[in-house]
Amino acid sequence: MQFESISTQEELILLAIAVLYPGAYAYSIQKEIKSEFGTSLALGTIHTILYRLENKELLKSEMGGSDSKRGGRSKRLYTLSNKGFELIREIQIARQAMWTRISTMKNAYN
């Protein structure tokens, strides 16, 4: 199985976007990653990765409506593209296959 190589941070962001659908925006992605994985990514880092993932055509973005809590500013909302969804699915399948193989060798790690 061969698929596009992405970093762990990129993978976490793609997973967070999938979980948060349809309301994924930078701050909600940051909170989801902190909550689920216990790791903190700076908003600047998240924005840089989002831009890179959009250039790789793994996600799409659009401006949401303005929000009074944000002083009338709009949020940029992110969703996975078909290519992005297929990529995280392929990663899941590959990881699961490896974990299945590892579990048959569990005595080797005792």
C-alpha positions, 0 to 999 in steps of 0.5 A: 500500500502506498499513500502520500506521506504526511507528518504526525501533526498533519495527520492529527489535524486531518483527524481533528477536522474529520471529527469536528465536521462541519465546524472545524476551525483553527481554534476548535482544531487546537482544542480537539487535539489537546483534548484527544491527544494531550498535545498542544499545537500553537495556533500559528503552527495549526494555520501553517499546517492547514495552509499546507494541507489545503495546498496538497488538496487534502482539505477545503476551506471556506469563510463561515458567517460572522460572529458577534463573539469574534467582533463580527469577524468570520471564521475559516471553516475546514473540511476534508476533501475526498483525497484527504478522507481517503488518505486518513482511511488508508493510514488507519488500515495500514496502522491496523494491519501493523497492530494486528501483526504486532499483537500476534507477537505480544509474547516477544515484548514481555 
